[in-house]
Amino acid sequence: MATGPRTSTEALECLYDVAGGEFSPLPEELLRVYGGPFALASPVLYANFVQSIDGVVALRSVPSPGSLIGLRSSADRFVVALLRAFADAVLIGAGTLRDAPGHRWVPGAIYPELADAFGELRLRLGGPSEPKLVVLTRSGRLDAGHPALREGALVLTTPAGAERLRPSLDASYTIAVLGEGSGLDVAEAIEFIRSAGYPRVLSEAGPDVTGQLLQQGLLDELFITASPVLVGGDRRDRRAFSGACSIPLSQVGDLVSVRRGGSHLFLRYRRAAAPRGEG
Ligand SMILES: NC(=O)c1ccc[n+]([C@@H]2O[C@H](COP(=O)([O-])OP(=O)(O)OC[C@H]3O[C@@H](n4cnc5c(N)ncnc54)[C@H](OP(=O)(O)O)[C@@H]3O)[C@@H](O)[C@H]2O)c1
């Protein structure tokens, strides 16, 4: 099925864009492929995920369902890399980490073809060369050998999670204990990440953590890729966002941008009260 652009650098088609971006820091090649300017505010909490056109984000029976749902679209990989390039920190839950052994949540890992351009963008934004990975876990059940952890991730966990993790602790990643019981409030986690010096936070978490961010109305911006696949299947196997069925549109935000890459659609929503980018 021909679903993505024919080459890795084919430009997205801009169908609608009222997001602003007059002061877009994109280098020329990224500007061309994105199909126009792009900017994000700071501080900002934004989330990105891909879903099938029948609303499936993950499947219980399929490990690493990203390629089944996203169809390995080059356009989708580009947008993921672009959003990572703007992030000071990328937030995931332990479920997403466990499901992606070997993955690194940095722009070049998902779109190596334009790694240099993404590096140039990060220079222009004035941050370090890669975003910080932040992992949420209650249980502390993480593979301490995962390369993304070993590159210096920040793990936010409970006292019990820290107990479990400490024996495998080495100097490569940091553990912070938030909360006193078995739970950890995601709003508190976001506050902690910001106060640790990471104002632009991108969530690439799965349905569990993203559902909590949506439920608490914490997201300033939401980027959704609608992938041209119908997953169908057993409703016990299909996963959308936990507890997200009653979230009013006003809380998700207004549609501010629509782009097309092949048969994939890239939607950007922004809360009315959310901070605007420089442009
Ligand atoms: N379609 C997409 O774009 C997309 C994006 C990301 C992931 N996914 C897929 O989603 C699936 C994983 O789903 P998921 O819901 O398990 O992912 P997730 O939300 O990233 O991770 C869930 C885990 O995060 C931890 N957690 C959740 N809430 C927490 C809190 N308040 N405090 C501390 N820790 C907390 C728990 O870890 P512990 O169990 O260790 O306590 C929980 O099991 C995978 O198949 C992945 O490929 C899809």
PDBQT file of the ligand as one rigid body, heavy atoms in Angstrom, charges set to zero:
ROOT
HETATM    1  N1  LIG A 301       0.352   5.085  18.997  1.00  0.00    +0.000 N 
HETATM    2  C1  LIG A 301       1.338   5.759  19.548  1.00  0.00    +0.000 C 
HETATM    3  O1  LIG A 301       1.731   6.833  19.072  1.00  0.00    +0.000 OA
HETATM    4  C2  LIG A 301       1.998   5.215  20.797  1.00  0.00    +0.000 A 
HETATM    5  C3  LIG A 301       2.798   6.069  21.586  1.00  0.00    +0.000 A 
HETATM    6  C4  LIG A 301       3.410   5.545  22.715  1.00  0.00    +0.000 A 
HETATM    7  C5  LIG A 301       3.208   4.192  23.044  1.00  0.00    +0.000 A 
HETATM    8  N2  LIG A 301       2.426   3.431  22.259  1.00  0.00    +0.000 N 
HETATM    9  C6  LIG A 301       2.196   2.011  22.588  1.00  0.00    +0.000 C 
HETATM   10  O2  LIG A 301       1.472   1.953  23.809  1.00  0.00    +0.000 OA
HETATM   11  C7  LIG A 301       1.792   0.726  24.476  1.00  0.00    +0.000 C 
HETATM   12  C8  LIG A 301       2.174   1.026  25.898  1.00  0.00    +0.000 C 
HETATM   13  O3  LIG A 301       1.055   1.565  26.531  1.00  0.00    +0.000 OA
HETATM   14  P1  LIG A 301       1.105   2.045  28.031  1.00  0.00    +0.000 P 
HETATM   15  O4  LIG A 301      -0.206   2.681  28.318  1.00  0.00    +0.000 OA
HETATM   16  O5  LIG A 301       1.579   0.937  28.894  1.00  0.00    +0.000 OA
HETATM   17  O6  LIG A 301       2.268   3.146  27.942  1.00  0.00    +0.000 OA
HETATM   18  P2  LIG A 301       2.676   4.308  28.941  1.00  0.00    +0.000 P 
HETATM   19  O7  LIG A 301       1.511   5.133  29.320  1.00  0.00    +0.000 OA
HETATM   20  O8  LIG A 301       3.802   5.009  28.255  1.00  0.00    +0.000 OA
HETATM   21  O9  LIG A 301       3.252   3.527  30.217  1.00  0.00    +0.000 OA
HETATM   22  C9  LIG A 301       2.399   3.039  31.229  1.00  0.00    +0.000 C 
HETATM   23  C10 LIG A 301       3.239   2.768  32.465  1.00  0.00    +0.000 C 
HETATM   24  O10 LIG A 301       3.722   4.011  32.964  1.00  0.00    +0.000 OA
HETATM   25  C11 LIG A 301       3.770   3.955  34.373  1.00  0.00    +0.000 C 
HETATM   26  N3  LIG A 301       2.828   4.955  34.888  1.00  0.00    +0.000 N 
HETATM   27  C12 LIG A 301       1.603   5.281  34.429  1.00  0.00    +0.000 A 
HETATM   28  N4  LIG A 301       1.048   6.250  35.157  1.00  0.00    +0.000 NA
HETATM   29  C13 LIG A 301       1.952   6.551  36.108  1.00  0.00    +0.000 A 
HETATM   30  C14 LIG A 301       1.961   7.477  37.162  1.00  0.00    +0.000 A 
HETATM   31  N5  LIG A 301       0.920   8.303  37.399  1.00  0.00    +0.000 N 
HETATM   32  N6  LIG A 301       3.041   7.505  37.966  1.00  0.00    +0.000 NA
HETATM   33  C15 LIG A 301       4.100   6.693  37.749  1.00  0.00    +0.000 A 
HETATM   34  N7  LIG A 301       4.146   5.793  36.749  1.00  0.00    +0.000 NA
HETATM   35  C16 LIG A 301       3.081   5.735  35.948  1.00  0.00    +0.000 A 
HETATM   36  C17 LIG A 301       3.362   2.561  34.772  1.00  0.00    +0.000 C 
HETATM   37  O11 LIG A 301       4.598   1.833  34.806  1.00  0.00    +0.000 OA
HETATM   38  P3  LIG A 301       4.849   0.597  35.815  1.00  0.00    +0.000 P 
HETATM   39  O12 LIG A 301       3.999  -0.505  35.254  1.00  0.00    +0.000 OA
HETATM   40  O13 LIG A 301       6.307   0.318  35.712  1.00  0.00    +0.000 OA
HETATM   41  O14 LIG A 301       4.428   1.057  37.153  1.00  0.00    +0.000 OA
HETATM   42  C18 LIG A 301       2.510   2.126  33.604  1.00  0.00    +0.000 C 
HETATM   43  O15 LIG A 301       2.445   0.725  33.458  1.00  0.00    +0.000 OA
HETATM   44  C19 LIG A 301       2.931   0.100  23.712  1.00  0.00    +0.000 C 
HETATM   45  O16 LIG A 301       2.414  -0.926  22.889  1.00  0.00    +0.000 OA
HETATM   46  C20 LIG A 301       3.465   1.245  22.880  1.00  0.00    +0.000 C 
HETATM   47  O17 LIG A 301       4.081   0.800  21.699  1.00  0.00    +0.000 OA
HETATM   48  C21 LIG A 301       1.790   3.898  21.147  1.00  0.00    +0.000 A 
ENDROOT
TORSDOF 0
